[in-house]
Amino acid sequence: MVPSRHRVVAVTRELADTVTFELEPIDRALDPPEPGQFNMVYAFGQGEVPISVSGDPARGDTVVHTIRSVGATTQALCALGPGDVVGLRGPYGRGWDVERARGRDVVVIGGGIGFAPLRPIVHRILEDRQAYGRVNVLVGARSPETLLYRAELEEWRARSDLSVEVTVDRAGPEWRGDVGVVTGLIARAAIDPAGTVAFLCGPEIMMRFAANALTGRGVSPGDIEVSLERNMKCAIAQCGHCQLGPIFVCREGPVGTWERLQPLLAVRGL
């Protein structure tokens, strides 16, 4: 429960309200996180918040987090620069089961800031690309101006072994891409439904429709993984803030299969 001090070594301004931090340990290094896991990030004098890891898993010397300013603590974190110090504890939770996708087709679907926890999946797949089948990366944003990791998406799109599709809810005449919700891209994804693993992260309503579209194409609910966002405080399943029915999201999530989580998300108020 004691945070380990980490120094900010690099800051990338992704969007007007979103930054990516690269952190190096001062006191002690944390255990290497798996894609989909999260750390509790502490802004000294302000508080701590759960933030998913968003960097390349192969780079074990630093920890990367992408943070959007939505409250007092995240606002304080987003105001930091190189040389500033934060506290980290973790990693916590259950991450993406990328290993189960080996030898199979993969669909990665992200909406808004929800693409940040999915980014490590793509990095891991590209490090051993021949071990996977067809890979589809589907990304949605509110507008071109709010599209996360735009330069990196262009690099991926230029590859011949990766299909990257991007859509926005609204755009001006200068936008040449798709307009509409990200679930509209699923119908044209080149996959073998019986041999596909899908990873989803974004607004809960987006994940519902995306999971339904995938199952409609024949993908098994047990092969669809989603990442939940709940109010986590202790991160060790003691405070109850993140309880969803019988599970604690900080310990048994944030990632789980649609087969397991859909009945819980169908209950109003949970």
C-alpha positions in Angstrom: 0.0 0.0 0.0 3.0 2.3 0.2 3.6 4.1 -3.1 7.0 3.9 -4.7 8.3 7.2 -5.9 8.7 7.5 -9.7 10.2 10.4 -11.7 8.6 11.8 -14.8 11.2 11.4 -17.6 9.0 12.3 -20.6 5.6 13.8 -21.3 3.7 13.6 -24.6 0.7 15.9 -25.1 -1.7 13.6 -26.8 -4.8 15.9 -26.8 -5.8 19.1 -25.1 -6.8 17.3 -22.0 -4.7 14.1 -22.3 -1.0 13.4 -21.7 1.2 10.3 -21.7 3.8 10.0 -19.0 6.9 7.9 -19.0 8.0 7.2 -15.5 11.2 5.7 -14.0 11.6 4.4 -10.4 13.4 6.3 -7.7 12.8 4.0 -4.7 12.0 0.6 -6.2 10.7 -0.7 -9.5 7.3 -2.2 -9.6 6.7 -5.7 -11.0 6.4 -5.6 -14.8 2.7 -5.1 -15.6 0.8 -7.2 -18.1 -1.3 -5.5 -20.8 -4.7 -4.5 -19.2 -3.4 -4.2 -15.6 -3.4 -0.9 -13.8 -1.4 1.1 -11.2 -2.6 3.5 -8.6 -1.0 6.8 -9.5 -0.5 9.2 -6.6 -0.3 13.0 -7.0 1.4 14.1 -3.8 -0.9 16.3 -1.7 -3.9 15.6 -3.9 -4.8 11.9 -4.1 -4.5 8.8 -6.2 -6.4 7.3 -9.1 -6.3 4.0 -11.0 -4.7 4.3 -14.4 -4.2 1.5 -16.9 -0.7 0.8 -18.3 -0.5 2.1 -21.9 3.1 1.5 -23.0 5.0 -1.2 -24.8 5.2 -4.3 -22.5 8.7 -5.1 -23.9 10.1 -1.9 -22.4 10.6 -2.9 -18.8 12.8 0.0 -17.7 10.0 2.6 -17.5 6.2 2.6 -16.9 3.9 4.4 -19.3 0.5 5.9 -18.4 -1.9 7.9 -20.5 -4.0 10.2 -18.3 -7.0 12.4 -19.2 -7.8 15.4 -17.0 -11.3 14.8 -15.6 -11.0 15.7 -11.9 -8.8 17.3 -9.3 -6.2 14.5 -9.1 -5.9 13.8 -12.8 -5.8 17.6 -13.4 -2.8 17.8 -11.0 -1.1 14.8 -12.7 -1.6 16.3 -16.2 0.1 19.5 -15.0 3.4 17.7 -14.2 6.5 17.8 -16.3 9.8 16.1 -16.7 11.6 15.8 -13.3 8.4 15.9 -11.2 7.7 13.0 -8.9 4.6 10.8 -8.5 3.8 7.8 -6.4 2.9 4.4 -7.9 1.7 1.2 -6.4 0.7 -1.9 -8.3 0.3 -3.5 -10.8 -3.2 -4.6 -9.9 -6.0 -6.6 -11.5 -6.5 -9.1 -14.3 -5.2 -8.1 -17.7 -5.8 -9.1 -21.2 -5.3 -12.7 -22.0 -3.2 -12.1 -25.1 -1.7 -15.6 -25.0 -5.1 -17.2 -25.7 -5.1 -15.3 -29.0 -2.0 -17.0 -30.4 -2.7 -18.8 -33.6 -6.1 -17.0 -33.9 -7.6 -13.9 -35.5 -7.7 -10.8 -33.3 -10.0 -7.9 -33.1 -9.1 -4.9 -31.0 -11.9 -2.3 -30.5 -11.3 0.9 -28.6 -13.4 4.0 -28.0 -11.9 7.3 -26.9 -9.5 7.0 -23.9 -10.4 3.3 -23.8 -7.9 2.7 -26.5 -5.1 3.4 -24.1 -5.3 0.1 -22.2 -5.6 -1.7 -25.6 -2.4 -0.2 -27.0 -0.1 -2.7 -25.2 -1.9 -5.6 -26.9 -1.0 -4.3 -30.3 2.6 -3.8 -29.3 2.8 -7.3 -27.9 1.3 -8.8 -31.1 3.6 -6.9 -33.3 6.6 -8.2 -31.4 5.7 -11.7 -32.4 3.5 -11.1 -35.4 3.8 -14.5 -37.0 2.2 -16.1 -33.9 -1.2 -14.6 -34.7 -3.7 -14.7 -37.5 -5.4 -11.7 -39.1 -5.3 -8.6 -36.8 -8.0 -5.9 -37.0 -7.6 -2.7 -34.9 -10.9 -0.7 -34.8 -10.8 2.8 -33.2 -13.5 5.3 -32.5 -13.3 8.9 -31.3 -15.7 11.8 -31.0 -13.9 13.9 -33.6 -10.5 13.8 -35.4 -9.2 16.3 -32.8 -9.8 13.7 -30.0 -8.2 10.8 -31.8 -5.7 9.2 -29.5 -2.2 8.1 -30.7 -2.9 9.4 -34.2 0.7 9.3 -35.5 1.1 5.7 -34.2 -2.2 4.6 -35.8 -0.9 5.9 -39.2 2.3 3.9 -38.7 0.3 0.8 -38.0 -2.0 1.5 -40.9 1.0 1.6 -43.3 1.9 -2.0 -42.4 0.7 -4.8 -44.7 0.2 -7.3 -41.8 -2.3 -5.2 -39.8 -5.7 -3.8 -40.6 -6.4 -0.4 -38.9 -9.8 1.3 -39.3 -10.7 4.6 -37.7 -14.1 6.3 -37.4 -15.3 9.5 -35.7 -18.7 10.6 -34.5 -18.5 13.9 -36.3 -16.0 15.7 -38.5 -15.5 18.6 -40.9 -15.0 18.5 -44.6 -11.3 17.9 -44.3 -11.8 14.5 -42.7 -11.5 11.7 -45.3 -12.2 8.7 -43.0 -15.3 7.0 -41.7 -18.0 8.8 -39.7 -20.1 6.9 -37.3 -19.8 4.7 -34.3 -17.0 2.2 -34.0 -19.3 -0.7 -33.9 -20.2 0.0 -37.6 -16.7 -1.2 -38.5 -17.1 -4.7 -37.2 -19.2 -6.0 -40.1 -16.3 -5.5 -42.5 -13.5 -6.9 -40.3 -11.9 -9.9 -42.0 -12.1 -12.6 -39.3 -13.0 -16.3 -38.9 -15.6 -16.0 -36.1 -15.0 -19.5 -34.8 -11.3 -18.7 -34.4 -11.4 -15.1 -33.2 -10.5 -13.4 -29.9 -11.7 -9.9 -29.4 -10.5 -7.2 -26.9 -12.9 -4.3 -26.1 -12.4 -1.1 -24.1 -14.4 2.1 -24.1 -17.7 3.5 -22.8 -19.9 0.7 -21.4 -22.6 1.4 -24.0 -20.0 1.0 -26.8 -18.8 -2.3 -25.4 -22.3 -3.6 -25.2 -23.1 -2.9 -28.8 -19.6 -4.1 -30.0 -20.0 -7.4 -28.1 -23.5 -7.9 -29.5 -22.2 -7.2 -33.0 -19.3 -9.7 -32.6 -21.6 -12.4 -31.2 -24.0 -11.7 -34.1 -21.1 -12.6 -36.4 -20.5 -15.8 -34.5 -17.8 -14.9 -32.1 -18.2 -16.8 -28.8 -19.0 -14.6 -25.8 -16.2 -16.5 -24.0 -13.7 -15.2 -26.6 -14.7 -11.6 -26.1 -12.8 -9.7 -23.4 -13.9 -6.3 -22.0 -12.3 -3.9 -19.5 -14.5 -2.3 -16.9 -14.1 1.1 -15.3 -15.3 1.4 -11.7 -14.4 3.7 -8.8 -11.3 2.0 -7.3 -9.9 3.2 -4.0 -7.8 0.6 -2.3 -7.1 -1.7 -5.3 -6.9 -4.7 -3.0 -10.6 -5.7 -2.7 -11.0 -4.3 0.8 -13.0 -1.1 0.5 -15.9 -2.2 -1.7 -16.0 0.9 -3.9 -15.5 -1.2 -7.1 -17.8 -4.0 -6.3 -19.9 -5.2 -9.2 -22.4 -7.9 -7.9 -20.2 -10.7 -6.6 -16.9 -9.5 -7.9 -14.4 -6.8 -7.0 -13.2 -5.1 -10.3 -9.8 -4.2 -8.8 -9.0 -7.9 -8.1 -11.1 -10.0 -10.5 -11.1 -7.3 -13.3 -10.8 -4.9 -14.8 -10.7 -7.4 -17.7 -13.2 -10.2 -18.0 -15.0 -12.2 -20.6 -18.3 -11.0 -22.0 -19.7 -14.4 -21.1 -19.1 -13.7 -17.4 -19.7 -9.9 -17.3 -22.7 -9.4 -19.6 -25.2 -10.7 -17.0 -23.8 -8.3 -14.4 -23.8 -5.3 -16.7 -27.4 -6.1 -17.7 -28.5 -5.3 -14.1 -29.6 -1.7 -13.8 -27.7 0.1 -11.1 -24.7 -2.2 -10.8 
